[in-house]
Amino acid sequence: MIIPLKGLDVIFPYETVYPEQVAFMSQVATMLKGGGHGLIEMPCGTGKTISILSILVSWKLQHKNDVGKIVYCTRTTHELDKVLEELEKLVKYIMQTTNLEECPLLGVGLAARKTLCINKEVVVKQTASEIDAECFKRTAVMEDLEGELPDIEDIKGPRCQYFDQATADAAASNPLPKGVYTLDNLTSHGSLKGHCPYWLARWALEYSDVVVMSYPYIIDAKVAEHITESFPASSVVMFDEAHNIDNICMESLSFTVTKGSVRRARDQIKNLQRVVKRARQRSTTLLDHEYSNLVKDNLNAGEGTNNSAALEPVPGNMRKAEHFVGMLKRLVEFFTERFNRKTTRIEVQTPKDSLRGIQDQVLITTKQLSFCQSRLQVLLRTLHEVPETFRDLQLISHLVTTMATYSEEGFSVVTEPEEATASNTHWDSAYSLVCCDASIAMRGVFAKYRNVILTSGTLSPLDMYSSMLGFTPVVSKSLNMTMVRQCAFPLIVTRGADQQSLDESTESVLSTSYKTRISNMNEAVVRNYGSFLLELCQTVPDGIVCFFTSYRYMEEVVSAWEGSGILSDLTNEKLVFVETKSISETEAALSNYRKACDVGRGGLFLSIARGKVAEGIDFDGHYGRAVVVFGVPYLPPDDQALQARLNWLEENKQIPAKKYRTFDAMRQTSQCMGRVLRNKKDYGLMILADRRFQAERGMLPSWIQEAGLDRPTHVNISADVAVNMAGQWLTNMAQPANLDEEMGRSLLSATDVLSYLDPSEAERPKKKKRVG
């Protein structure tokens, strides 16, 4: 199908298209034509990925001289490969419809060594970090004194034959011919040619047309400086599933050093001193040559490249290797002293105060700290040492370099003694540099690229994102869902079957609030949750997915259900599976859950909001006929990093703490709800089981609200009413869909598209350009 859209022929690889897809592509076309950045919320299950690719690839092929790269950012490797598969289908369709014999573009994905490595001697390692370290040993090349690369035979130690062969062949020609390389395609190509797939993808960046990669490759300055250097300013950057992008931005610039990591850093300093001493004894020329280079060359003064820091001369007292290692030793001593203090008080400082403390105590200036990470990287390269060996030392260097770089803006330093962190996540004394301003990480991205587009099924309210990320969108749009059949059926359940009053002081309220959990009401709430879920299992066929607010709360509830016999009753209705903190255990549980649904036994999957299942797993079709959210997934109130961010947002962005906490809880809830709706032929119940959802539902995406939450009959209902409504709705949805009713309304043909579009939108190109 060819869709004429604002002077562009959009090539869409299907005979029909959703109205939401046309509206989405129209909004993107507006940004592509005029430049600028935007936010678009598109309902779950309406074909967002192929819409993105169709409009961007069509624009790229028809404006070759004006468009740089298409940079498609995803969150997970699984999503990355799905995007490449969709791109492969689209390009095949383009070649068929335009009679092209050769692929018109090169599309690659960037993934970790663990995913792409084909060297059997390396992939046997247990962890990703071990694989990275072994790869470095086998592929790193140390320059000789004239800055030239020595012959491969001159480098001692085992080599990777795939890397060396790819290096030799890449010098003669482009290592990857045009085409779309899914991760499987890339590893197959590497195995066939004897080339390393990991390095092939990175070498192909310079001349690729479409790059699919995870967020850190462009947001995290530590990584981006090595990846995006060849990306032209005319590139279009698309952040898909961007509902958590502010958290990713802040986490990329936040670091936590624990008492244990400082203890390990002390050992690493001793090791580094031995390595430097041995290098000096063997040959003075190696370290002298490094010193000479540092005298004439400059280094990055700051963390990564997304800040505006220019290359600057390295301070004289950091150029000699022994002097720099001595400075690192004093820095580690500073942290050792901090953790040895006898205190139970949590301390929050500004970066300036912390930097002043470092200078007063160990005589290291802010200027020196700003070079700490880049100088350490140079030294490790000179010594040909595996960076993984000095992980904790690098962590400390990243922390102090970032603190020195951004000493004036958007950061807090939080020191927590062991007693304070035991109830949190560190289980050790912790010194944390907390980024409070998400816009810092995005600043360079918005400044460099012509178009940056953020999209997700859950971006409400849109103005929160533009405020937190510090940009003014040229397009800010939340799209609604057109439905002939009501494929989404949201309900807010506030009372158990035996409850009447809404007064929180009685047992009648369904809520997981802290006040409820610490009172005698919790037992009644847990009992009513169990009874409600049991009735749902007796009513809803196939699969049901439940989300709890935390692992701890889920464990408490499941334990109570086991004691009361409810868990046994649930198992009689459906097989019960549970998400754990172990990725492998969760993947096994998901696999068995799907098998239970496939054979007709039915499955009940208990999981966590904010967990792996809530963010990256789809329960399409019979795998998810209902999703139940038990409680509002607020962030923990005693998290000190969160408290620092809330204070900063209130002071600098005028976003009250309560508003942000509610916003964050509702976007996590929306993600949970969207797991069961993956296309318009799909259908699923969306049940919110907590009284507080009634007041906060206005922060849910408009397409969820309009599916039922804007009607009194869907909110503030009891469990028995919800079960009856669910049964009636599922009976209706089980009937075959009438395609004729959908055509022209929720499903458009090529002719329907022309009628759907405004005449100003349905504009053909003034001069048709040959694709390819």
N, C-alpha and C positions, 0 to 999 in steps of 0.2 A: 504494500500500500504506500502511495506517495501522498503526503499531507502537505498542502501548500500553506505555509505559516510565516507571515510577516516577511515576505520576500525570500523565503527559504523552502526548498523542497525537502521535507523531512522523510527519510526512508524508514518505514516502520515494517518489521518483518512478519506481520500477521494480517489477515484479511479483515479483522475487526479490531476496534480499539475502544477503551473505556473513555467516557467523557473526562474523567479525572486526568487521564494520561494526556489528552489533548490540551486541557487547561494547564497542566504542569509544563508541557513543552512550550506553550505560548508564553508563560512567565519566564522561562529560561531564555527563549528567543529575544525577549525584551532586553535582558541583561547582556546577551551576546552582541546585540546590535549597538547598544549605547554604552557598554562598559559598566563597571560597578559591581557591587556585591549584593547578595540577597539571601533571604530566608524563605523556604517554602515547606509547609507542612502538608504532606500527602497521605491520605488514609492508608492503613495497613491493608495488604492484600489487593492493591490496585495496580500492580505492575510498575513500581517506581524504577527498578533497575533498568529495564529495557527502555523505558521512557528517557531516562538520563542518557543512555548510550546512543539511542536513535537521534536525539536532537544534537548531541555533541559531535558524534561521528559525521552526521550530515553536514554540520557547520564546518568541520575540519576539512572534509573532502571538497566542499564547494567554496572555501575561502583559504586555500592552501598557503598563500603568501601572507595572510593576515593572522593566522592562528599558530601558536607554538604547540605545546603538548597538551593533551588531555590527561589530567592527573586525577585519578579516581581513588579516593581514600576510604578505606573500610576499617572496621575495628578488629576483625579476626581473620585468620587464615582461611577458615571455611567460607566466610563471606567473600574473601578475595577470589577464591577459585570459582565461586558461583558467578561473580561478575565476569571473569574471563570466559566462562562457558557461554554466558549470554552474549558477550562480544563476539565470540567465535560463530555463533548462530547468525548474528546480525551481519557479519562480514560475508559469510557464505551466501546469505540472501542478496546482499548488494552485488556480489559477483555474478550471481545467477540472473538477476533482473537487469543488469547493465552489460552483460556479456563480457565481463573482464576475465582474462585468462590468468592474470597474476593478482595476488592479494594487494590491495591498494595501500596497506599500512602495516606497521609493526606494533603489536601489542604484547607487553610482557608484564609479569607480576613479580614483586619483590617479596621474598619470604625468607625465613631463617635458615641457617645451615642445616638444622635438624630436619627440616622439611625437604630440602633440595639435595643434600649430600648423597653421592652415589659411591663414595669410597667405602668399601666394606670394612676396612681397618679403622675407619673413623666413626662410622655410624653405630658401631658396637658399644660405644661409650654410653653411659647410663643417662646423663643429663644433658640439657642444651648447653650449659656452660662448659662442660667437659668436651663436648663436640666442638664448640667454638675454640677452646684452647688448643685442641689437637689440630684443628684446621690451621690455626695461626702458625703452629710449629712447622707444618708441612708446606705452607704457602708463602710465609714471610720471606722477603728478600732484603738483605742488608746491603746498602750502597757501599761502594769502595770509596777511597779517600778523594777521588776526583769527582764523586757524585754520579759515577756510572754504575750500572748493574753488572756484577760479575757473572761469569758463566755458571750455569746451573750446576755443573760438575764440581765447582769450587765450594759449593754450600754444603756443609756437613749436616748429617742427620737425615732421617727418612723424608722423602718428598712425596707430594701428591701427583701422580702421573696425569690425572685429569686436569689439574690446574696448569701443570707445565705444558701439556699438549695444547690446551686452550690458549695459553700465553703465546706459544710459538705460532699457532695458526692465526690468532687475532692480529698479529703484526702484519700479515699478508693481506687480509680482507676482513670485512665485517663478519663477526662470528655467527650472527643470527640472520638468516634471510628473512624477508618480509613474511608476515603471517601472524596469527594469534596463538600465543603459547600459554595454554593452561599449565598448571603445575605438573600434571602428568605428561603433557606434551613436551615440556621443557626438560624433564628428567629423561624422557625417552630419547629426545634429540641428543642430550649430553651423553647418554650411554652409547648411542649409535656412533657418534663422532669421536668418542673418547674425551669429551670436554666437560669441565665442571659446570653444572647448571647454575650454581649459586653465583659464580663469577661471570658467567655468560650474561645473566640478567643485568648485572651491574654494569658491565661493559657496554651493553646495548642501550643503556639509558640515554646516551648522548644523541643517538639517531632514532630512537623510538618515537612513535606517534601517540600511543596510549600507554600510560604507566598506571598499574593498579598496585596500591601499597597500603600498609596500615598507617594510622595517624602519626605515630612517633617519627616516621621517616621525614615528615615535613614540619611537624610541630616542635619536636624535641630538638633543640639547637645542637645538642651533643651529637646527634645522628644526622640532622639535616645538612650540616656543613659538608658532609661527605657524599650526599645523595643528590641534592637539588642544585648543585653548582651549575650544571649544564641546562637547567630549565629556563627558557626565555621568559621575559616579562609578559609576553603575549599569550602565555599558557592559561588554560582554564582549569581551576582547581575545584573539584566537587567533593565535599565531605558528606558521605552517606551515613545514615543512622547517627546524626550529629546531636542527639538529645543530651548526651553526656560530655559534649566537647569542652565545656568549661572545666569540668573535673579533670579531664585528660590534660588540658593546658596547665592547670595548677600543679598536678602531680609531676609533670615533666620538669618543673623547676623547683620541686620540693625534695628535700633529702633528710633522712634520719640516721644519725650516728648513735649506736648503742654502746653500752659499756663493753659488751663482747666484741664489737667490731673494733673498738679502740685497742683492746687487748691483742687482737690479731694484727692490727696495724703496727704495734710495737715490734712484733716478730718480723713483719714484712720490712720494716725499716732496717733491722739488723741484717736481714737477707740482702737488701739493696746495698747496704754499706759493704758487705762482703763482695758482691758482684762488681761494684765500682772499684774496690781495692784490687781485685783480681784483674780487672781490665787494665788498670793503671800499671800493674806489675808486668803484664804480658806485653803491652805496647802503649807507649805514651801518645802515639800518633792518633789513636781512635778518639779519645776524649779531648785531646788538644784540637783536633779537627772540628769536633762538635762545638768547642768553645769559640773557635774562629768564626764558624758559621753564625753563632749567636751574636757575635760582635757586629757582623756586617748585615745580618738579616733581622727581620722583625717577626714577632709572634702576635697572635690574637691576645689583646688585653681584655679578657672577659670570657664569659661562658658561651661558646658557640657563635653563631653568626646572626641570629635573629635580633640581637641587640645591635646598636649602631656603632659599636666600638671598632676603631680602625686598627690596623697593624701598628704596633709600637715597639720601640727598642726594649729589649729585656733588661731589667735592672742589673747593674754590674755585679752585685753580690749574689746573683742567682745563676750566673753564666757557668761558673766552674762547677762540675758535677758534685764534688765533695762539699762545696759551700751550700748547694741546693739541698742535698740530702741532710745536711746539718739543720737547715731551716725546717725541713719536714719533720725531723726528730723533735725540734722544739714545739712544732705545731701539735704533734701527737701528745707531747707532755702537757700542753694546755688542756686538751680534752681529758687526759688522765686525771689531772687535778680537779677538773669540774666534777667528774664522776666520783671522786673520793670525798667530796664534801658531805658531811653528815647533816642532811636536811630532809624534811618531808614536804617541803613547800614547792609548789609548781611556780616556776618563774617565767614571765613573758617579757621579752626585751625587743627593742628595735634593732635592726641590723647595725646601725651606727654605734649603739651602745656595746654590742657584742664585738665589733671590730676594734673599738677603743680598748675593750678588755684584753683582747689578744695582743694588741700593741703594748699595752702597759705591762702585761705579764711575761710575754716571751719575745718582745721586741721585733715583731713582724708587722710591717706596715700594710695598709690597705692596697697600695700599689703592688707590693710583692704578692699579696694574696690573689690579686686579679690575674696574675700570670701563672699561678700555681699549677693548674690543670694542664695547660698547654706545655709548660716546661717539663712536667712529669711525662707527658706523652713523648716529647722529643728524647728524653733520657732513656725511656724504655725501648724506643726504636733504635737508638744508638747502640744500646747494649744487646739488642736482639732478644729481649725478654718477653715472655708471654704476659700480656696485660692481666689476664685472669689470675695470675699468681699474686698480683698486688691489688686485688679487688677492693679491700677495705681502705687501703691507702688512697686509691683513686676516688672512693666515695667521699673521704674527708676532703680531698682536693676539689672535687666538684662542689661540695657544700660551701667551702670558704671562697672559692672563685665566684660562685653565683652570688653569695652574700656581698662580696666586694663590688661586683658588677652592678648590682641593683640596690645599693645601700640607701638610696633616696626614695625608693618607691615600693609599695605593694607587698612587703614581706614582714613576717614576724619570726622571732626566734623563741621557741618554747623548750624549756628544760624541765623534764619530769623525772623525779626520783623513782626508784624501783617500786616503792609502796603505791605511788600514784598510777603507775602504768600496769600494775598487776591485773587490774580489772579491765584494762583496755587491750591493745593489740601487741605491745612490744614485749611484755614480760621481762623487762630489763630497764635500767636507767636509760633515758633517751634525751638526746640533744637534737632538736628538729628545726630546720629552716623551712618555714611554711610559706608558700606562695599564696597570697590572698587575692591577687589580681590576674584573672584569666587573660586579660587583654595583652599582657606582656608577651606571652608566647605567640599570640596571633598577630602581633604588631607587624613583624617582618613579612608575614604571609600576605596580609592585606595591602601592605605598601608595595610589594614586589609585583604581584600578579594582576592582570587586567580584570579577571573575573574570579571571585571566590564565592561558591554557592554552598549553603548549608541546607540539608534536607533530612527529614525523618517523618515517621508517622506520628511522632509525639513531640512537637516543639512548642506547645502552648504553655504560657502565653508568649508570643513571639517577641514582644518588647523586652522581656527579661534577657533574652540572648543578645540582642543588639546592645543593651546596656552593659551586661557583664563582659562582652567581648570588645566593647569600645569601638563600634563602627556604625555608620548610618547606611542602612540597606536601601538600594534603589527599588527593590522589590521585597515586600514582606506580606506573604499571603498564606492563609490557611484554607485548604481546599476541602470541600464537603464531599460526601460519598453519595452517589446516585444509586438507589436500590429499588428494584421492583419487588423483590422479596426482602424481608427484613432479616438479613443474614447475621446481623449482630443483635443480641438481645441482652442489654445491660440491666441489672437490678441492684438496688441497694437494700440490704437486709439489716435491720436495726434491732430486731427482737427475735427471741426464740419462739417456738410454737406455743409455749405456755405463758408468754409474757404479753403485757398490755401497755404498761406505763413507759414513758420516755425519760423519766426522772433518773439521772445518773446515780442517785443515792439508793436506788433499789436494784434488785437482781434482774430487772426486766431489760436491761440495756446490754446489747452486744457491743463490746469494745475491748481493745487490747491496750488501752491507755495505761500509763504507769500507775495512775491512781487506782485503776481497776485491778491491775495485777498484784498490787501489794495488799489488797483488801480481801475479805472473804468472798467478794463478788467473783473473783477469778475462777473459783471452782464451778460456779454456776455458768459462767461464760464458756469455759472449756467443755462442760457437759452439753450445753446447747449447741456449740460448734460441732461436737461429735454427732449429736442426734440429727442435726441439719445435714451434715455430710453423708450420714448413713441413708437418709431419705433421698438425697440426690443420687447416690449410687444405685438405689433401687429404681430410680426414674430415668436417669440419663444413660444411654447405651455407650458402649465402647470406652473411650478414655476420658478421664477427668484429671486436670492438673490443678494442684493447690499451691498457693504461695503464702509463706509465713514471714513475719517481719525480721526474724533472725534465726540462726541455728539454735541458739539457746532456748528461744521461746518454742520452736518446733519440737525440740527434745522434751521440754516440759509438758507440752500438750500431748504428744504421742505417748509419753510415759503415763500420763493420767488416763488416757484412753485405754492403754493396756491394762491398767489396774481395774478399770470399771467394766471391762469386757467389750467396749465399743470397738477397739481395734480388731478383735476376733470377728465381730459382726461385719466390719468393713471388709475383712479378708474373705468372708463368705460370699460377698457380693462381687468384689473385684480383687485382683492381685495388687498388693500394695508395694510400692517402690519409693525409695527415699534418696534425695540428693545429699551427698556428703562433701566434705572439704577436699576429698581425694578426687582428682580429675578422672583417673582410670576407673575408680569405683562408680562414679556418676555415669560415665559412658557405658559401663556394663549394665547399670540399672536402666538407663534409657533404652538400650538395645533390647533387654528383656521385657520392658514395658511395651515396646512396639510389637514384640512377638505376642504378648498377651492380648493386645488389641486385635492383631491380625487373625488369631485363631478363634476369636469370639468370646474369650474368657473375660475380657475387659480389664482395664488397668486404672489404678489410682496412683498418681505420682505426686509426692510431697516434696516441695522445694522451697527455695528462699528468694524473696525479692532482693535484687541486686546481685544475685548469684549467677553462675554460668548458664543455668537453664533459662532464667528470666531474660537474659540479654541476647543469647545467640542461638537458641534452639526453637525450631518451628514445630508446632503440633497441628499440622494441617489434616484435613479430612477427619477420619474416625479416630485419629490419635488425640484429638482435642475437641470433644463436643461440649465441654464446659471448662471454664477456668474460675477458680474461687480464690479471692484474696482475703485472707484472714488477718485483719488489722491494717492500719495505715503505716507504711514503711518509712517512718521518720528516721532521720539520722540520730545516732546516740547522743543524748544531751551532754554527756560527760567527756566527749572527745575534745581535747584542748586545741588541736589543729582546726577543727571545725569552728570552735568558739572564736578563735583568732580571725578566721575568714568572715564570720558573721559580723564581728565588730567592725572589720574593715569595710564590708559592703554597706553597713548602715552609715558609717561616717563619710565614705567617699562616693557611693553610688545611690545613697538615700533609699536603699532596699532594706526594710525592717527585717530583723532576724526571723520573726514569725512568718513573714511572707515568703522568705527564701526557703525555710524549712518545709512549709506547706507546698510550695512550688516543686521542690525536689522530691517530696513524697509522692506527689501526684504524677510526676513524669515517670517515676519508677512503677507506679500502679498502672499507668497507661501501657508501659512496656509489657507488663504481665498480662494485661487484658488482650493485647494484640497478638499474643502467641498463638491463639486458636483461630485466627482469621488470616489466611494466607492468599486467598483469591475470592472472587465474587461468587463462585460456585460453592465455596466453603460456607459453613455456618457454625456458630457456637454461642453458648451462654457465657455471659460475663457477669459474675456475681461478686459484689463488694460487701463483705460481711463485717461491718463496723459502723456504729452510729455516726462517727465523725465524718465519714464520706459524704453524708447528706449535706453538710454545710460547705464542704470544700470541692464539690463536684464541678463548680464553675471553672476550675483550673484544668480540667480534663480537656482533651482536644474536642473541637466542635463536632467532628464526625461521630464521636462516641456519645456526646450529649444528645445530638439529634437522633440517635438510634433508639432513644427511649428515656434518658435521664432528664429530659425536659418535660416529662409527663408525670403527674403526681402518682399515677398507678405503678410507677417503676421505682419509686423512692420511699423510704420509711415504711417498709413492709415487713411482716413477720415471716419466719422461716416456712411455716406451712403454706402461706399464700405464695411465696416464691416457688416452692416445689410444685404447687398446682399450676401456676403460670408457666413454669418451665415445661411441664408435661404437655400442656396444650400447644405450646409453641413448637416443641420438638415433633409432635405429631404432624403439624402443618408443614414443617420444613422437610420432613421425610418424604413428602410427595414429590414426584418428578417436576423439575423446573420447566416452565414454558418458555422456550427460546424466542418464540414470536413476540411474547410480551416484552422481552428485554430489548429487542432490536429497535433502535431509534431512541431508546430512553437510557438504559444503563449499558448498552452495547451499540457501537456505531459502526456502520459500513463506510466505505469511501464516500458514497453519496450522502450519507447522514452527516459526515464530518463537515461537508460544505454548508449544509443547512444549520449545523450547530454553531459554526464559527461566525463571529461578527465579520462583515465584509472587509473591514480594515485589517483583520487578522488573516483572512484567507487570501493573502497576496502572494502571487507567484513571483519567482525571480524575474527581473526585467530582462535579463539575458541568460538563457539556460547554459550552465557550464557543464561540460562533460565530466561525469564522475570518474575519478581515476586519473 
